Amino acid sequence: MKYDHIIFDFDSTLVGVESIETLAEIALCGAPEKGKILNAIKQITSDAMAGKIPFDMALKQRISQMRLKQSMIVQTGQKMLSHISPSVRDTYAFFRNNSGRIMVVSGGFEEIIWPVTDVLGIPRHRVFSNRFLYDGDTIVGIDPTRFMSKQKGKVHLLQNLQLKGRIAVIGDGMTDMQMKEYDPKRVDTFAYTEHIARDEVVRGADYVITSMHDLVNHLRPSVLLCEHIDSLAQQLFEAEGYQVTTLDHAPTEIELIQMAQRLDIIGIRSRTQITQSVLDAAPHLSHVLAYCVGTDQIDIPACDKKGVQVVHVKYASSRSVAEIVIGSIISLSRRMPMAVDHATKGKWNKSAEQRHEVRGKTLGIVGYGTIGTEVGVIAEAIGMKVIAHDLCERPTQGHVVLSKTLEEVLHESDYITLHVDGRPSNANLIGKNQIAQMKQGGYILNYSRGSVVDIHAVDEGLRSGKLAGAAIDVYPMEPARNGEFHFPFAEYDNVILTPHIGGSTTEAQARIADEVTSRCIRSLKPVHA
């Protein structure tokens, strides 16, 4: 949600009347000058709401016109229930679901306000208003210790509460608009005109809304989902009432900046870049959701500084990546790229030359995290020997041997598969020198990050015969949209090129959509007082 705190006025906002005028109707019943006094009270109310006279003076002047009893207050409170604004009745769920962030700040009286706020599910300790003083059944005055009994009481109340985060103030009077004085950068004011539109208030407000429906729509979190994220994410957000926009492509920085002003949540995959400039253009942004394994494309320090929560899951696509790696190892060993190419072109080549089983061969895993571990488990299950290298000490699964040096893995392995992140220190982790240390006729697979393998060194290795084959799923530069893709390895008959689909299975994308979206929604649920 765009706001951490939502402050409502009471009179002519939550209810369609001025409660003090309703009180006067009851208190003056049968009085000979009832009409004259009511008109005077209404004029004072109008002048106060327009900012023509101080609110504390207006409050005292109106109360002095009546001889009040406690029974009249109770009767007025009950009558307020029949005056609840129609659009408020239609949006009861909004008030109940957000009661932990809603407050009522009013110059009215708590005894009259409480019946309505009780119905709306707003806790009484979140209602800030005036209170009558009693002598038995007789009202003898107004509690002078309440902020609302004083001039600019609403501003002083906010200063005392010291609320954190963004604040929305909804009301129809100048006292509501004055709350922006507390912190103009964090407080947005809404002129609520369902019942009355005061020119002075409309001119001074940040937004003008005509009903609670307008407000609820404005407050609904706005979500942008990029890069064809699984539709389950959209379904989950929309079920919670969020406004969702989807893009099938990765937007450019300029595109994102143009859209960012209204966004609360941005969901991305691996190609969309969340930069400082995007964050600066998004005043309401609370979450960046990474529907992929890594977060290299997100400026994490900038998000932390701005207070934007980054949500991602590390494990949802591990199985999918592991399966495609093992599939590629088998495919390369059996020279499947060439066999498929020949067969589709009508060429029958049934030779066993240079085609091998993978059982008994050694797989070297560089980066023994979640994906690397799963690759190792499957590789052992099909009879391969597995050695691994990681900068961190990690527990191993099965009979995997953890090597302390990358060089040892390169020397001993028939296949090298990479599962490291894209941190700068991993750039060109596998280059000309590392390929030279590999076995003659070895294979290299990269399903991690495009920056960790020197493509030119792989090219040289394939040309020279040092490498018998390669499988590449990630590239130094990847297209932002589906379409044409040009890469120089098309001439090789034992190279598998795939368009960054390691984690792109229906099952993995659904798991990621479920886990990331659900975590975001849970974090945005209000804490009920």
HELIX and SHEET records of a PDB file:
HELIX    1   1 SER A   19  ALA A   27  1                                   9    
HELIX    2   2 LYS A   34  MET A   49  1                                  16    
HELIX    3   3 PHE A   55  SER A   64  1                                  10    
HELIX    4   4 GLN A   70  LEU A   81  1                                  12    
HELIX    5   5 PRO A   86  ASP A   90  1                                   5    
HELIX    6   6 TYR A   92  ASN A   97  1                                   6    
HELIX    7   7 GLU A  110  LEU A  120  1                                  11    
HELIX    8   8 ARG A  124  ARG A  126  5                                   3    
HELIX    9   9 PHE A  147  SER A  149  5                                   3    
HELIX   10  10 GLY A  153  LEU A  161  1                                   9    
HELIX   11  11 MET A  174  MET A  177  1                                   4    
HELIX   12  12 GLN A  178  TYR A  182  5                                   5    
HELIX   13  13 ASP A  199  GLY A  204  1                                   6    
HELIX   14  14 MET A  212  LEU A  219  1                                   8    
HELIX   15  15 SER A  231  ALA A  239  1                                   9    
HELIX   16  16 GLU A  253  ALA A  260  1                                   8    
HELIX   17  17 GLN A  276  ASP A  280  1                                   5    
HELIX   18  18 ILE A  300  LYS A  306  1                                   7    
HELIX   19  19 SER A  318  SER A  333  1                                  16    
HELIX   20  20 MET A  336  THR A  344  1                                   9    
HELIX   21  21 THR A  370  ALA A  381  1                                  12    
HELIX   22  22 LEU A  406  GLU A  412  1                                   7    
HELIX   23  23 PRO A  424  ASN A  426  5                                   3    
HELIX   24  24 LYS A  432  ALA A  436  1                                   5    
HELIX   25  25 GLY A  450  VAL A  452  5                                   3    
HELIX   26  26 ILE A  455  SER A  464  1                                  10    
HELIX   27  27 PRO A  488  GLU A  491  5                                   4    
HELIX   28  28 THR A  506  LEU A  524  1                                  19    
SHEET    1   A 6 VAL A 127  ASN A 130  0                                        
SHEET    2   A 6 ILE A 102  PHE A 109  1                                        
SHEET    3   A 6 HIS A   5  PHE A   8  1                                        
SHEET    4   A 6 ILE A 167  GLY A 171  1                                        
SHEET    5   A 6 VAL A 187  TYR A 192  1                                        
SHEET    6   A 6 TYR A 207  ILE A 209  1                                        
SHEET    1   B 2 PHE A 132  ASP A 135  0                                        
SHEET    2   B 2 THR A 138  ILE A 142 -1                                        
SHEET    1   C 5 GLN A 243  THR A 246  0                                        
SHEET    2   C 5 SER A 222  LEU A 225  1                                        
SHEET    3   C 5 ILE A 265  ILE A 268  1                                        
SHEET    4   C 5 HIS A 287  ALA A 290  1                                        
SHEET    5   C 5 GLN A 309  HIS A 312  1                                        
SHEET    1   D 7 VAL A 401  SER A 403  0                                        
SHEET    2   D 7 LYS A 385  HIS A 389  1                                        
SHEET    3   D 7 THR A 362  VAL A 366  1                                        
SHEET    4   D 7 TYR A 415  LEU A 418  1                                        
SHEET    5   D 7 GLY A 442  ASN A 446  1                                        
SHEET    6   D 7 LEU A 467  ILE A 472  1                                        
SHEET    7   D 7 VAL A 495  LEU A 497  1                                        
END                                                                             
